[in-house]
Amino acid sequence: MIKKGAVFPDFELLNENGELTRLEQLLENGPAVLFFYPKDNTSGCTKEACEFRDSYAQFNQLNAKVVGISNDSQKSHKKFKDRHQLNFPLLTDKNGSLRKKAGIQASFFGLIPGRVTFIIGKNGIIEGITNSQLEVTAHIKNAIKTLKRIT
């Protein structure tokens, strides 16, 4: 996996509405929090996404953009976002190419895509990483802690 202090790879991915999103756009006004999660509408991923949703005001105060990324389709993302009233975009990494570039490993004998959150500074440098499949709330707590440190 790429390490803290490295430049996060640039990307272009489609959001749930079919709009192209680039890392450069996300970093225009401040840092970005990219959370890679295994699958829409599963218990752990729903809990994580809802925690990010419920903490959104804190991320906003820290001028950070939050984005969820999985291999799910735009249609699946749209349903997931609407169902749980998520207030941030969900990007489709259809063939897992961004996961590969970031070096995110699958867990549980390669069966489940990894759950990793990257906090990326305005300059594109990775300022923090949380890699935990089971401690979903740690992703939110660590992201806020890192953002407070760098802003």
C-alpha positions as CSV (number, residue, x, y, z in Angstrom):
1,M,0.0,0.0,0.0
2,I,1.2,3.5,-0.7
3,K,2.5,5.2,2.5
4,K,1.9,8.4,4.4
5,G,4.0,11.1,2.9
6,A,3.6,9.8,-0.7
7,V,1.7,11.6,-3.4
8,F,-1.8,10.0,-3.9
9,P,-2.3,8.9,-7.5
10,D,-4.4,11.2,-9.7
11,F,-7.7,9.7,-10.9
12,E,-10.8,10.3,-12.9
13,L,-13.9,8.4,-11.6
14,L,-17.6,8.8,-12.2
15,N,-19.9,9.6,-9.3
16,E,-23.4,8.2,-8.7
17,N,-24.8,10.8,-11.2
18,G,-22.3,9.9,-13.9
19,E,-20.3,13.1,-13.4
20,L,-16.5,12.8,-13.8
21,T,-14.5,13.6,-10.6
22,R,-10.8,14.1,-10.4
23,L,-8.5,14.3,-7.4
24,E,-7.4,17.7,-8.5
25,Q,-11.0,19.0,-8.2
26,L,-11.4,17.6,-4.7
27,L,-8.3,19.3,-3.5
28,E,-9.1,22.8,-5.0
29,N,-10.1,24.3,-1.7
30,G,-8.6,22.1,0.9
31,P,-7.8,18.5,1.9
32,A,-9.8,15.4,0.9
33,V,-10.8,12.3,2.7
34,L,-11.1,9.3,0.4
35,F,-12.7,6.2,2.1
36,F,-12.5,3.0,0.1
37,Y,-15.1,0.5,1.3
38,P,-16.1,-3.0,0.2
39,K,-19.7,-2.9,-0.9
40,D,-22.9,-0.7,-0.9
41,N,-25.7,-1.7,1.5
42,T,-23.7,-4.1,3.7
43,S,-23.8,-3.7,7.4
44,G,-20.2,-2.4,8.0
45,C,-20.2,-0.2,4.9
46,T,-23.6,1.3,5.8
47,K,-22.4,2.0,9.4
48,E,-19.2,3.6,8.0
49,A,-21.0,5.8,5.4
50,C,-23.6,6.9,7.9
51,E,-20.8,7.8,10.4
52,F,-19.2,10.0,7.7
53,R,-22.6,11.5,7.0
54,D,-23.3,12.2,10.6
55,S,-19.8,13.8,11.1
56,Y,-20.0,15.8,7.9
57,A,-20.3,19.2,9.7
58,Q,-16.9,18.5,11.4
59,F,-15.3,17.8,8.0
60,N,-17.0,20.9,6.6
61,Q,-15.5,23.0,9.4
62,L,-12.1,21.6,8.5
63,N,-12.7,22.5,4.9
64,A,-12.3,18.8,3.8
65,K,-14.1,17.0,1.0
66,V,-15.4,13.5,1.9
67,V,-15.7,10.9,-0.9
68,G,-16.6,7.2,-0.7
69,I,-15.1,4.8,-3.3
70,S,-16.0,1.2,-4.1
71,N,-16.3,-1.0,-7.1
72,D,-20.1,-0.8,-7.1
73,S,-22.0,0.6,-10.1
74,Q,-23.3,4.1,-10.3
75,K,-26.8,2.8,-10.0
76,S,-25.9,0.9,-6.8
77,H,-24.2,4.0,-5.5
78,K,-27.3,6.2,-6.3
79,K,-29.6,3.8,-4.4
80,F,-27.2,3.6,-1.4
81,K,-26.8,7.3,-1.3
82,D,-30.5,8.0,-1.5
83,R,-31.5,5.3,0.9
84,H,-29.2,6.6,3.6
85,Q,-29.3,10.3,2.7
86,L,-25.5,10.5,2.3
87,N,-24.3,14.0,1.9
88,F,-21.1,13.3,-0.1
89,P,-20.3,11.7,-3.5
90,L,-19.8,8.0,-4.1
91,L,-17.3,7.2,-6.8
92,T,-17.2,4.0,-8.9
93,D,-13.8,2.3,-9.3
94,K,-15.4,-0.2,-11.6
95,N,-12.4,-2.4,-12.3
96,G,-10.6,-1.6,-9.1
97,S,-7.8,0.2,-10.9
98,L,-7.5,3.0,-8.3
99,R,-7.5,0.4,-5.5
100,K,-4.6,-1.3,-7.3
101,K,-2.7,2.0,-7.8
102,A,-3.1,2.7,-4.1
103,G,-2.0,-0.8,-3.2
104,I,-5.1,-1.6,-1.2
105,Q,-5.2,-5.3,-0.4
106,A,-8.3,-7.5,-0.1
107,S,-8.9,-9.0,3.2
108,F,-10.3,-12.3,4.5
109,F,-8.3,-14.5,2.2
110,G,-8.7,-12.0,-0.7
111,L,-12.5,-12.3,-0.6
112,I,-13.4,-8.8,0.6
113,P,-12.1,-5.6,-0.9
114,G,-10.0,-3.6,1.7
115,R,-11.5,-0.8,3.8
116,V,-8.9,2.0,3.8
117,T,-9.2,5.8,4.3
118,F,-6.7,8.2,3.0
119,I,-6.5,11.8,4.2
120,I,-4.9,13.8,1.4
121,G,-3.5,17.3,2.0
122,K,-4.3,20.1,-0.5
123,N,-0.9,19.5,-2.1
124,G,-1.8,15.8,-2.9
125,I,0.4,14.3,-0.2
126,I,-1.1,11.6,2.0
127,E,-1.2,12.9,5.5
128,G,-2.9,9.9,7.2
129,I,-4.1,6.4,6.5
130,T,-6.6,4.2,8.4
131,N,-6.6,0.5,7.3
132,S,-9.1,-1.5,9.3
133,Q,-11.8,-3.8,7.9
134,L,-13.7,-4.1,11.2
135,E,-13.2,-0.9,13.2
136,V,-15.3,1.2,10.8
137,T,-15.7,4.2,13.2
138,A,-11.9,4.5,13.6
139,H,-11.8,5.7,10.0
140,I,-13.9,8.8,10.9
141,K,-12.1,9.5,14.2
142,N,-8.6,9.2,12.7
143,A,-9.6,11.4,9.7
144,I,-10.8,14.2,11.9
145,K,-7.8,13.9,14.1
146,T,-5.4,14.1,11.1
147,L,-7.3,17.0,9.6
148,K,-7.1,19.0,12.8
149,R,-3.4,18.4,12.8
150,I,-2.8,19.6,9.2
151,T,-5.2,22.5,9.1
